[in-house]
């Protein structure tokens, strides 16, 4: 699934000519054990200052910070783009997480979200410390709740790399 998300990011960045200055990747820890290759979007932002955060140390994690603590660790509006890729389904208090993301994203900043849709099976963490799986939003929930206060630039349905499971990609600019 992340492979399709990386392709989507590359495509929208090229189509819309996006090159943000400072990027925050929420939930940046890579699981190369399961995939055998890098799944980081970091290379898709070569001109950007890139900060990867996660609650667990690991590959592609620059700082150990919870999404709930963004406002304690970063100034308001300090990021030009925030990536939240296959993370929000693992966040128990999703509205608090969205509020924190909005705190650190500047007006005119970009929010990239990838999240499983209905029909995507529940997936538990594979090892100690991995997050549980809580949410499957509707299209309306993504557009009206997660992206409330944004102009949506890209919204699409995608499938996992084997074409079995649905997920949603959405990119919006904060207004």
C-alpha positions in Angstrom: 0.0 0.0 0.0 2.8 2.5 0.8 4.3 1.9 -2.6 1.1 3.3 -4.2 1.1 6.2 -1.8 4.7 7.1 -2.8 3.7 7.0 -6.5 0.7 9.3 -5.7 2.9 11.8 -3.9 5.4 11.8 -6.7 2.6 12.3 -9.2 0.9 15.2 -7.4 4.1 16.9 -6.5 5.1 16.9 -10.2 1.6 17.8 -11.5 1.0 20.7 -9.1 4.7 21.6 -9.0 5.1 21.2 -5.2 8.3 21.8 -3.4 7.7 22.7 0.3 10.5 24.2 2.3 10.0 22.3 5.6 8.3 19.0 5.8 7.0 17.0 8.8 6.5 13.3 8.4 4.2 12.1 11.2 4.7 8.4 11.9 7.9 8.2 9.8 9.3 5.0 11.2 10.0 2.5 8.4 9.2 -1.2 8.6 11.8 -2.5 6.2 11.6 -5.9 7.8 8.2 -6.5 6.4 8.9 -4.9 3.0 12.6 -5.5 2.5 13.0 -2.0 0.9 12.8 1.6 2.0 9.3 3.1 2.1 10.2 6.6 3.1 8.8 9.5 1.2 11.9 11.6 2.2 13.5 11.1 -1.2 10.4 12.7 -2.8 11.3 16.0 -1.1 15.0 16.5 -2.1 15.0 20.3 -1.7 13.1 20.3 1.6 14.2 20.3 5.2 12.6 17.0 6.3 11.7 16.0 9.9 10.5 12.5 10.6 8.7 11.8 13.9 7.4 8.7 15.5 6.6 7.4 19.0 9.3 4.7 18.6 12.9 5.1 17.5 13.8 3.6 14.2 14.9 4.1 10.6 13.8 7.5 9.3 12.9 8.8 12.7 14.6 12.1 13.5 12.8 12.8 16.7 10.7 10.7 19.1 7.5 12.7 19.4 3.8 11.8 19.7 1.3 13.4 17.3 -0.5 14.6 20.4 2.6 16.6 21.4 3.3 18.6 18.3 2.4 21.9 19.8 4.8 21.2 22.7 7.7 20.6 20.4 7.2 22.9 17.4 6.0 26.5 16.9 2.6 27.2 15.4 2.8 27.2 11.6 6.4 26.0 11.5 5.9 23.5 8.6 5.1 24.0 4.9 3.9 20.4 4.5 2.8 17.6 6.8 2.7 14.0 5.7 0.4 11.6 7.7 0.6 8.4 5.7 -1.1 5.3 7.0 -1.0 6.7 10.5 -4.4 8.1 11.4 -6.1 4.7 11.5 -3.7 3.9 14.4 -4.5 7.1 16.4 -7.1 6.6 19.2 -8.0 10.3 19.5 -8.0 11.2 15.9 -9.5 14.7 16.4 -6.7 15.6 18.8 -4.2 14.4 16.3 -5.8 16.5 13.5 -5.8 19.6 15.8 -2.1 19.1 16.5 -1.3 18.7 12.8 -3.2 21.9 12.1 -1.2 23.7 14.8 2.1 23.1 13.1 1.0 23.5 9.5 1.2 27.1 8.2 -1.6 28.8 6.4 -1.1 27.8 2.7 0.7 24.6 3.9 0.0 21.2 2.4 -1.4 18.2 4.2 -0.9 14.8 2.7 -3.0 11.9 4.1 -3.2 8.3 3.2 -5.7 6.2 5.2 -7.4 2.8 4.7 -11.0 3.0 3.5 -13.9 0.6 4.2 -13.1 -2.9 3.2 -9.4 -2.6 4.3 -8.9 -5.3 6.9 -7.9 -4.5 10.4 -4.2 -4.8 10.8 -2.5 -5.1 14.2 1.0 -4.2 14.9 3.5 -6.9 14.2 5.8 -6.3 17.2 5.8 -4.8 20.7 5.1 -1.1 20.6 3.3 -1.1 17.3 -0.1 0.8 17.3 -3.5 -0.7 17.3 -5.9 -0.2 14.4 -9.0 1.9 15.2 -10.5 3.8 12.2 -11.9 3.5 8.7 -13.3 6.9 7.5 -15.8 7.5 4.8 -15.0 9.9 1.9 -17.1 12.5 3.7 -15.2 12.1 7.0 -11.9 12.7 5.2 -13.1 15.7 3.3 -15.3 17.3 6.0 -13.5 16.4 9.2 -9.8 15.8 8.5 -9.6 18.4 5.8 -12.0 20.9 7.3 -10.4 24.3 6.6 -8.5 23.1 3.5 -9.0 23.3 -0.2 -8.6 19.8 -1.6 -6.1 19.6 -4.4 -6.2 15.8 -4.9 -8.6 13.1 -3.7 -8.5 9.6 -4.9 -9.3 6.0 -4.1 -6.4 3.6 -4.4 -5.8 -0.1 -3.8 -3.1 -2.0 -2.0 -0.2 -3.2 -4.2 -2.0 -6.5 -4.8 -5.2 -4.7 -5.7 -7.3 -6.1 -2.9 -7.7 -3.4 -0.2 -9.0 0.1 -0.6 -7.5 3.2 0.8 -7.8 7.0 0.3 -5.2 9.6 -0.7 -6.0 13.2 0.0 -3.9 16.4 -0.4 -5.1 19.7 0.7 -3.9 23.3 1.2 -4.7 25.0 4.5 -6.8 28.1 4.0 
